[in-house]
Amino acid sequence: MHRQVRTTPRKRPRQSRSQATVDSLLGATARVLVRDGFDGLTTNAVATAAGVSIGSLYQYFPNKEALVAALIEQHIEKMNSLVLAELAAVATLPIAQAARRVIELTIKMHCVDPKLHRVLTEQVPRVGRLAKLREADEICHRMVAGLLAARKDELAIHDADLSAFLLVSTIEAVVHRAAMLYPDRLDDPRLIDETTLLVTRYLGVAVH
């Protein structure tokens, strides 16, 4: 019978010192994961890279799966907060300009550490964080749908909810595929230009 691996932390940090320890452990997990892959990742390697004792690590995380799960959650929350902040900032801009800025941010986020993004994406199903990913995606989707609905008279769309799904999926698919398979394309400014053109033509607005 397959043993179910615990992927939740033993406890949450309550003080700034303990939060610093957890942050150090997650930073070390990211470095070791990129360097050695999931199979090469060990709690001892993470503790050494973080400069903490293995006992301190086990106070918070029962195994390497829990470390990776926590790192994925941190990554998802950080990326989603950046996107939501940008969506709020561009809400009143001309549609084409707003679309371009969101695409630029999405590419920029994937450029920060494409190797880490790639390896974390590979581990999402293994450590059971698809639900967390969907939760973050739904928040973003609702915000995009709300923005489209508020400016529907300017757009050539009929269903803001469906259009939001298509737009978010398209931008994510383009950028994610580049990050996963063709990272050099992330540095090509034409990727921003052409993706913006794709989005604005679908929305029925002109690119100035």
GULO-114681 format. One line per 10 residues: their letters; for each residue x, y, z of N, C-alpha, C. Coordinates in pm, 1 decimal, decimal comma. Each point is the difference from the previous one (the first is absolute). Example, Ala and Ser with C-alpha at 12.3 -4.5 7.8 and 13.67 -1.06 7.14 Angstrom:
% residues 2
AS	1319,0:-569,0:780,0:-89,0:119,0:0,0:90,0:120,0:0,0; -35,0:105,0:-72,0:82,0:119,0:6,0:-77,0:109,0:73,0;
//
This chain:
% residues 208
MHRQVRTTPR	85,3:-119,2:0,0:-85,3:119,2:0,0:88,9:124,2:0,0; -32,0:97,8:-85,4:80,3:121,3:-11,3:-14,9:86,4:124,8; 112,5:38,4:57,9:-2,3:82,9:120,0:-25,1:145,4:-36,9; -97,5:61,3:65,3:-29,1:140,1:-25,7:101,7:87,2:72,0; 64,9:86,3:-74,5:104,1:85,1:56,2:-61,7:130,0:47,4; 34,7:39,7:119,7:-50,2:126,5:54,4:68,6:116,6:-70,5; -78,6:96,3:-47,0:58,0:114,4:-70,0:-36,8:132,9:66,3; -49,9:-7,0:122,7:-30,8:123,1:73,3:107,2:23,1:105,9; 28,4:124,8:33,6:101,8:29,0:102,7:-41,1:-54,6:136,1; 98,0:-28,6:84,2:-30,0:-43,4:136,9:-58,9:116,8:80,1;
KRPRQSRSQA	55,9:118,7:-22,7:-52,2:118,4:67,8:31,6:123,4:-83,9; -71,7:107,2:26,9:20,1:125,7:-71,2:84,0:93,8:85,9; 88,3:76,9:-61,8:80,3:94,5:77,8:-87,3:110,5:58,8; 24,6:36,0:126,2:-81,5:101,2:67,4:80,3:125,5:34,4; 131,6:-9,1:-5,3:85,0:114,1:31,9:89,4:31,2:-119,4; 55,8:119,9:-1,6:83,9:41,1:-112,8:123,2:-89,4:-14,1; 53,9:-44,9:111,8:117,7:-87,0:-5,9:-33,5:-134,3:-63,9; -111,7:-58,1:41,4:-39,2:-129,0:-57,8:-41,3:16,6:-146,2; -59,8:114,0:-34,5:-34,4:26,3:-140,2:125,8:10,6:-84,4; 104,3:60,7:56,8:127,3:11,0:-71,7:60,6:-138,4:-24,0;
TVDSLLGATA	-15,8:-88,8:97,1:49,9:-137,2:-16,0:-73,4:-71,6:-111,9; -132,9:12,7:-0,9:-80,1:-64,0:-105,0:34,5:58,3:-136,3; 13,7:131,5:-8,5:35,9:63,5:-127,2:135,4:-49,2:-48,7; 93,9:-15,4:92,8:132,8:-50,8:-35,3:-7,9:-143,4:-51,6; -83,3:-80,4:63,9:-17,1:-139,9:-42,8:-63,4:-8,1:-138,4; -99,1:84,3:-26,0:-65,3:-3,3:-130,7:93,3:52,5:-108,8; 80,0:101,7:32,0:99,1:48,1:-95,7:102,1:-107,8:-32,3; 42,8:-72,8:102,5:94,7:-108,9:-20,8:-63,3:-113,6:-80,1; -127,3:-28,6:27,1:-70,6:-103,1:-76,4:-0,8:34,8:-148,1; -26,5:126,7:-31,6:-0,9:44,0:-139,8:136,1:-21,9:-65,5;
RVLVRDGFDG	106,3:35,8:69,6:135,3:-14,3:-57,3:37,0:-146,2:-22,4; -28,7:-82,8:98,4:34,5:-142,9:-12,2:-88,1:-67,3:-105,2; -125,7:38,7:-5,0:-92,6:-59,4:-96,7:43,9:30,2:-143,0; 39,9:123,6:-26,4:47,7:37,0:-133,7:129,9:-73,1:-32,7; 86,8:-11,9:98,6:131,0:-62,3:-21,5:-6,9:-151,8:-15,2; -78,6:-65,2:87,2:3,2:-146,2:7,5:-128,4:-68,8:-45,4; -107,6:76,7:-24,5:-126,8:-61,5:-34,9:-69,5:-57,8:122,0; -125,9:-42,0:-18,3:-76,2:-51,1:113,7:62,1:-127,8:55,6; 44,2:-87,3:-87,1:56,5:-126,9:48,0:128,5:21,5:78,4; 74,1:104,4:-32,2:124,9:28,5:70,4:-18,3:88,0:122,2;
LTTNAVATAA	-119,6:50,0:19,1:-29,5:86,8:114,3:-9,4:-82,1:127,4; 69,0:42,6:104,6:-10,6:-64,9:130,7:-14,3:106,5:107,8; -58,3:-38,7:111,6:-14,5:95,2:110,7:136,2:39,9:54,5; 95,3:-92,4:-0,4:135,5:33,6:46,8:64,4:104,7:-88,8; -16,6:-14,4:-132,1:57,5:96,4:-93,7:-63,4:137,4:19,3; -129,5:3,0:23,9:-69,8:128,2:21,5:47,3:64,9:129,0; 9,9:-78,3:108,0:45,4:54,9:128,3:141,0:56,7:-12,5; 86,9:-72,1:-68,2:137,4:46,6:-19,3:3,0:129,7:-80,3; -77,1:3,3:-109,5:-3,0:118,8:-85,6:-59,5:119,6:73,2; -92,3:-25,6:91,5:-63,5:108,1:75,6:81,8:43,3:121,2;
GVSIGSLYQY	98,4:-82,1:36,1:81,4:31,2:117,2:-73,0:-20,9:131,1; -92,7:-96,9:1,5:-72,7:-31,6:123,5:15,6:-149,1:29,2; -30,3:-38,8:121,3:11,3:-141,1:36,0:-115,8:-78,8:-59,5; 22,5:-129,1:-17,8:-106,9:-85,3:-52,4:-116,5:-4,6:99,7; 29,8:13,1:128,3:-106,0:3,2:101,3:-89,9:121,4:-15,8; 61,9:112,9:-34,2:-79,1:121,5:-22,3:-90,4:-16,9:-120,9; 52,6:-63,8:-103,0:-82,7:-24,9:-119,2:-120,9:-85,5:35,9; 24,8:-106,8:76,3:-109,7:-92,0:31,9:-101,5:59,8:97,8; 35,0:110,0:64,2:-100,4:68,3:81,8:-114,7:51,2:-85,7; 33,4:34,0:-125,5:-98,9:60,8:-89,0:-47,8:-92,3:-111,6;
FPNKEALVAA	89,4:-81,7:-52,7:-33,2:-81,8:-117,0:34,9:-146,8:24,9; -97,2:-90,6:-21,2:25,5:-141,6:28,7:84,6:-71,0:-104,9; 7,1:55,5:-122,1:71,6:-68,2:-108,2:23,0:97,6:-115,6; 65,4:-49,6:-104,9:30,1:88,2:-113,0:-125,4:36,0:-78,8; -98,7:-88,2:-0,3:-125,5:29,8:-70,6:-68,8:122,3:61,5; 2,6:8,2:132,6:-61,2:115,0:67,7:76,6:128,6:-31,0; 132,0:-9,4:-11,1:80,6:116,1:-37,5:-37,8:49,5:-139,7; -9,4:-92,2:-93,9:-32,6:37,9:-138,0:-142,5:54,6:-7,8; -92,4:-61,7:73,0:-138,5:47,7:0,7:-6,7:143,5:52,3; 73,0:29,0:107,3:0,9:135,0:56,6:64,0:98,7:-96,7;
LIEQHIEKMN	103,7:-42,9:-69,4:66,1:85,6:-98,2:-94,6:31,1:-115,6; -74,9:-99,3:-45,0:-97,7:20,3:-107,5:-107,3:98,9:43,7; -50,6:-16,6:121,7:-103,1:91,8:49,4:53,7:142,5:7,4; 122,5:15,2:48,2:61,5:132,9:8,4:14,2:60,9:-138,5; 41,6:-81,0:-95,8:19,9:45,7:-137,6:-133,5:42,0:-62,8; -102,6:-81,9:18,7:-132,1:30,5:-55,7:-54,1:130,2:59,2; 10,4:14,2:131,2:-52,0:120,1:66,2:73,6:125,6:-45,4; 130,3:-10,3:-15,3:79,2:115,5:-44,2:-38,0:40,0:-142,3; -6,2:-97,6:-90,3:-33,8:28,8:-138,9:-141,3:57,1:-12,4; -92,3:-59,2:75,8:-139,3:44,7:-10,5:-17,3:141,3:54,7;
SLVLAELAAV	69,7:32,6:107,9:-11,7:134,6:56,5:53,9:104,0:-96,2; 106,7:-32,8:-73,0:55,9:92,3:-98,2:-98,1:23,5:-114,9; -61,8:-107,8:-47,7:-95,9:11,5:-110,5:-121,9:80,4:42,3; -53,6:-28,7:118,0:-119,3:71,0:47,0:29,0:148,5:19,6; 118,5:31,5:51,6:37,0:140,0:17,6:9,1:70,6:-134,6; 54,2:-68,6:-100,9:12,5:60,1:-132,9:-137,5:16,3:-65,5; -87,0:-98,4:16,5:-135,4:11,8:-55,6:-73,5:119,2:60,0; 17,9:21,6:129,8:-62,7:116,0:63,8:59,9:129,3:-52,9; 130,0:0,2:-25,0:68,8:121,2:-44,9:-37,4:38,9:-142,8; -33,1:-99,0:-83,9:-26,8:29,6:-141,8:-149,1:5,6:-31,5;
ATLPIAQAAR	-83,2:-11,1:100,5:-145,2:-13,0:-21,0:-60,4:113,0:-83,0; 54,5:120,4:12,2:-59,5:114,1:-71,5:81,8:43,9:-121,5; 105,7:-70,8:-30,5:82,1:34,0:-116,5:-71,3:-41,4:-128,8; 42,0:56,1:-114,7:-50,4:-51,2:-128,1:24,0:-150,8:-7,5; -95,2:-71,4:-58,0:3,9:-146,6:1,1:131,8:-56,2:-53,7; 45,3:51,9:-114,4:123,1:-52,4:-60,2:119,8:20,9:91,9; 5,8:115,0:64,3:110,0:29,1:91,9:-6,8:-89,5:123,0; -120,5:-19,4:50,5:-18,3:-86,5:115,9:40,9:-143,2:-31,8; -41,7:-48,7:-117,0:34,8:-136,6:-40,8:151,2:-16,6:-9,9; 65,2:98,3:-59,7:144,8:-7,5:-16,4:71,1:-5,4:135,2;
RVIELTIKMH	-45,5:80,9:93,3:65,6:2,2:131,3:-16,4:-131,7:74,1; -116,9:-60,8:-11,4:-22,1:-129,1:65,4:88,4:-107,4:-64,3; 11,2:3,0:-131,6:85,7:-95,9:-70,6:146,0:22,1:37,7; 41,7:124,9:5,7:138,2:31,4:39,3:29,8:-52,4:140,1; -94,1:19,3:92,3:20,9:-47,4:136,5:7,6:-152,0:4,0; -88,4:-66,5:-73,3:0,0:-146,5:-1,6:133,4:-53,8:-49,9; 52,2:60,1:-105,1:130,2:-42,1:-52,8:110,1:31,0:100,2; -5,4:118,0:59,4:101,6:39,5:98,1:4,6:-97,7:116,5; -115,6:-42,7:49,0:-5,2:-93,6:111,7:63,3:-134,1:-36,8; -23,6:-43,1:-123,2:55,7:-127,9:-42,7:149,6:9,7:-29,4;
CVDPKLHRVL	50,0:123,4:-17,2:143,0:19,6:-26,8:83,5:2,2:127,7; -64,8:20,8:114,1:73,7:15,8:125,2:86,3:-122,5:28,0; -58,0:-117,9:-7,8:74,6:-124,5:20,7:-72,1:-111,0:-75,8; 17,9:-3,2:-133,6:-74,2:-98,9:-79,4:27,7:-145,1:39,7; 121,7:-29,1:46,1:31,2:-137,5:40,6:-81,6:-39,4:122,2; -12,8:91,6:95,7:-79,6:-29,4:118,7:-147,0:-14,2:-37,9; -48,7:89,1:-84,2:-140,3:-7,6:-43,0:-28,0:-134,3:-65,9; 93,3:-45,1:-82,7:-18,5:-125,5:-71,5:-5,4:-117,7:96,3; 93,1:-5,3:94,3:5,4:-114,2:90,3:-117,1:1,2:98,2; -45,5:118,2:41,5:-116,7:6,0:88,9:-126,4:-44,9:-72,7;
TEQVPRVGRL	-13,4:40,2:-125,3:-115,7:-41,9:-79,6:-5,0:-152,2:-11,4; 114,9:-60,8:-16,0:6,4:-145,9:-11,4:-44,4:-69,0:129,1; 20,5:67,3:114,4:-27,8:-63,4:129,5:-138,7:27,6:55,4; -75,7:90,5:-62,4:-133,2:34,5:52,0:-88,0:-124,0:21,4; -14,1:-88,9:-100,3:-85,4:-118,3:22,4:57,8:-94,2:105,8; 132,9:-12,0:4,8:63,0:-95,2:91,2:-27,9:34,4:146,3; -0,9:129,1:32,0:-19,6:39,3:139,8:-141,8:51,1:26,7; -90,2:-25,1:-94,8:-141,1:27,2:22,9:-36,3:145,9:13,9; 53,5:85,8:-89,2:-30,4:141,7:10,8:-78,8:52,5:-120,7; -66,5:-90,0:-73,7:-84,0:43,9:-111,1:-116,5:84,8:49,7;
AKLREADEIC	-55,3:-34,2:116,9:-111,3:76,4:54,9:42,9:142,2:32,5; 122,3:16,2:53,5:51,6:133,3:30,8:20,2:80,5:-127,5; 49,3:-66,2:-102,8:20,8:66,1:-128,2:-133,0:44,0:-59,1; -100,8:-84,6:8,5:-132,0:35,0:-53,2:-62,8:114,5:79,3; 17,1:-1,9:130,0:-54,2:107,3:83,4:56,6:135,8:-42,3; 131,8:5,9:-21,5:63,1:124,5:-42,7:-47,1:39,0:-139,8; -13,5:-99,4:-86,8:-44,9:26,1:-136,9:-142,4:56,0:-1,9; -84,8:-52,3:85,2:-139,3:46,2:3,4:-9,6:144,7:48,4; 85,5:38,7:92,7:1,8:139,2:47,0:37,2:93,1:-114,8; 103,5:-37,2:-73,3:43,7:78,9:-115,7:-109,1:4,2:-106,4;
HRMVAGLLAA	-61,6:-114,2:-24,3:-106,0:-8,1:-101,3:-116,5:93,4:32,7; -41,7:-1,6:126,0:-113,4:84,3:39,2:32,0:148,2:-17,9; 123,4:37,0:28,2:37,0:140,2:-14,1:2,9:41,1:-147,3; 57,2:-85,2:-85,2:2,4:29,8:-143,4:-142,5:6,6:-55,0; -84,0:-94,5:38,5:-138,9:-0,7:-46,3:-72,5:127,2:43,1; 26,7:45,8:121,8:-62,2:122,5:48,7:45,0:122,1:-78,8; 128,4:5,0:-32,1:52,5:112,0:-79,0:-59,9:0,7:-140,3; -11,2:-117,0:-61,0:-58,5:-8,9:-134,2:-148,1:37,8:2,4; -70,8:-46,3:102,2:-142,8:31,3:9,7:-21,8:150,4:17,2; 87,5:64,3:76,6:-14,4:143,4:25,4:22,5:83,4:-125,7;
RKDELAIHDA	76,6:-56,2:-94,6:32,3:76,1:-121,7:-48,1:-72,7:-125,8; -105,6:-76,6:16,4:-50,2:-84,0:-108,1:-40,9:80,7:-122,5; -47,6:122,8:20,9:-44,8:83,2:-112,7:115,5:37,6:-92,8; 122,6:-8,0:50,8:117,3:33,5:-80,9:53,9:-120,4:-77,3; -53,3:-117,4:28,1:60,9:-124,3:-48,2:-92,8:-79,2:-91,1; 61,1:-81,6:-84,6:-76,5:-86,1:-90,7:-16,1:-138,9:60,7; -53,9:-3,7:121,3:-22,0:-127,6:68,0:-146,1:-7,9:43,0; -46,5:-122,4:23,3:-139,3:-20,3:38,7:-14,0:-55,3:141,6; 101,4:-71,1:45,2:-5,3:-65,1:130,6:129,9:30,8:73,6; -5,0:90,1:98,0:121,1:43,1:70,6:67,6:-115,8:72,9;
DLSAFLLVST	-80,2:-91,1:55,5:56,7:-112,7:74,4:78,5:-92,5:-93,6; -60,0:-35,7:-112,3:66,8:-86,5:-95,9:122,6:70,0:-60,0; -14,3:127,9:-30,6:112,6:74,7:-57,3:116,3:8,3:98,6; -30,7:17,0:128,5:104,9:2,3:101,6:73,7:-132,8:3,7; -76,4:-109,1:-7,7:62,7:-132,8:-1,9:93,5:-14,3:-119,9; -45,7:41,6:-117,6:80,7:-12,3:-120,6:124,9:87,2:6,6; -14,9:121,7:48,5:113,9:91,8:6,5:105,8:-46,7:99,0; -43,2:-33,8:120,1:94,9:-46,6:101,7:69,6:-127,9:-47,4; -77,4:-90,3:-57,6:56,8:-126,0:-49,9:100,0:24,4:-112,1; -31,8:91,1:-90,7:87,3:27,5:-114,1:132,3:60,9:45,0;
IEAVVHRAAM	-7,7:104,3:83,5:122,7:65,3:46,4:85,7:-97,2:80,1; -63,8:-73,7:90,3:74,7:-95,4:81,3:61,5:-109,5:-85,7; -74,0:-49,7:-98,4:51,0:-107,5:-85,3:121,8:46,3:-80,1; -8,4:119,4:-57,4:111,4:52,8:-79,8:124,4:16,5:86,1; -15,5:68,5:112,6:115,6:29,6:85,0:52,3:-125,4:68,5; -91,4:-83,8:46,8:41,1:-122,7:69,1:75,0:-93,5:-94,8; -46,5:-12,8:-122,6:67,3:-87,2:-97,4:139,8:51,9:-29,3; 12,0:131,5:-12,2:131,8:58,2:-22,9:93,0:-28,2:118,8; -51,0:20,8:120,5:82,0:-21,7:119,8:41,1:-145,1:15,6; -91,3:-92,0:-32,6:26,7:-141,8:19,5:91,7:-58,2:-107,2;
LYPDRLDDPR	-21,1:43,0:-126,3:68,7:-66,1:-110,9:95,0:90,6:-79,2; -32,5:128,8:-7,1:79,7:91,9:-82,2:30,8:127,8:77,1; 77,4:-8,3:109,3:21,6:117,3:85,9:62,4:119,2:-71,2; 73,8:-23,3:-108,5:60,0:111,8:-73,4:-106,5:93,1:-58,1; -116,3:-52,9:-27,3:-107,8:82,2:-57,2:-50,0:104,6:99,2; 19,3:-23,1:127,8:-43,9:96,1:99,4:74,9:132,7:-12,4; 118,4:-4,8:-59,9:80,3:121,5:-17,7:-27,3:69,2:-133,2; -85,4:-57,1:-81,7:-29,8:55,6:-131,5:-116,6:98,7:12,0; 23,3:130,2:-23,2:-109,1:98,8:14,8:-117,0:-25,5:-93,4; 23,7:-74,4:-108,4:-109,4:-29,7:-92,3:-105,3:-89,4:64,5;
LIDETTLLVT	39,0:-75,1:101,0:-97,2:-85,1:68,8:-107,6:86,3:66,3; 41,4:111,3:58,8:-96,2:92,7:60,2:-87,1:63,1:-107,9; 63,8:46,7:-108,3:-74,1:65,9:-108,0:-105,7:-91,6:-60,3; 40,1:-120,9:-33,1:-91,0:-91,4:-68,7:-109,8:-53,0:92,2; 32,8:-22,4:126,8:-102,5:-46,4:93,7:-100,5:111,0:26,5; 47,7:123,6:8,6:-90,2:114,4:15,8:-93,0:11,6:-120,3; 55,5:-19,0:-118,6:-80,8:5,8:-122,1:-105,5:-110,1:-0,1; 38,5:-117,2:42,3:-93,0:-112,9:7,8:-117,8:32,5:92,5; 31,9:54,0:116,5:-102,9:30,9:99,7:-90,2:114,0:-46,4; 60,3:107,7:-51,0:-80,5:115,2:-38,2:-88,3:-27,0:-122,3;
RYLGVAVH	47,9:-81,2:-91,4:-84,7:-36,4:-115,8:-118,8:-82,6:47,8; 20,7:-88,1:93,2:-112,2:-76,4:54,9:-101,0:91,9:67,3; 51,1:99,8:71,8:-88,7:93,2:72,2:-62,8:103,3:-93,5; 57,8:14,0:-120,1:-55,5:93,5:-96,2:39,9:143,7:24,0; 121,3:18,9:53,1:49,8:136,2:21,2:129,4:18,4:-77,9; 30,1:125,5:-33,8:119,6:29,4:-79,5:120,6:19,5:90,4; 116,1:-40,7:-51,5:126,5:23,2:69,8:58,4:129,6:-51,9; 23,8:94,4:88,4:52,9:130,3:-41,3:152,5:1,7:16,7;
//
